[in-house]
Amino acid sequence: GQNIDQPTEMTATEGAIVQINCTYQTSGFNGLFWYQQHAGEAPTFLSYNVLDGLEEKGRFSSFLSRSKGYSYLLLKELQMKDSASYLCAVNTSGTYKYIFGTGTRLKVLA
Amino acid sequence: DTGVSQDPRHKITKRGQNVTFRCDPISEHNRLYWYRQTLGQGPEFLTYFQNEAQLEKSRLLSDRFSAERPKGSFSTLEIQRTEQGDSAMYLCASSLEGDETQYFGPGTRLLVL
């Protein structure tokens, strides 16, 4: 079967660093994505990893290990506006399908 | 470029009625996806178009669901004989071939009474 696992909820303090983990088991792999989704809004793209290693983009970084089926999203200098759900998604090879995890709801406290 | 747009944003219907949603992708994007999202879940893939061709459809999608993209631009998603279990947010996303990033529209929230 195809499965993506993420923690359901996380809480962190404004200004801190938080790491959101994602593990996946899919039939083939063609890239992993992280999206941010505020309540009642559409997902917005954050990052894309297809090769092992770290991709950095401002306060956000994403890491991928294909051999371990593992990724994380690192958010630095947390701000209140970072309170949202963070979705991990995998594009499986041989299909056009993207499989999303259930999302990690992050609460940033003052 | 105004991004992906969807219409209507909200739809309330009675069980058994048919509903149709429209998606207008970013103008140069040839790839278009439909997803369904329920509360507390991630988006669930429904179907994919490359230009006007529907190249993939989820096996989870019942025969009551149909989607079209007749001219390779806008797309419609129709649900026939709606059921209460169809209540969800229906999201459309588009991308450009060669760029894996999908850009999502604001979604159509459907409530079936």
Interface residues (C-beta under 8 A of the other chain):
Chain A: I4 N30 G31 F33 Y35 E41 A42 P43 T44 F45 Y48 V50 L87 A89 N91 T95 Y96 K97 Y98 I99 F100 G101 T102 G103
Chain B: R31 Y33 Y35 G40 Q41 G42 P43 E44 F45 Y48 Q50 L55 E56 S58 L91 E100 T101 Q102 Y103 F104 G105 P106 G107
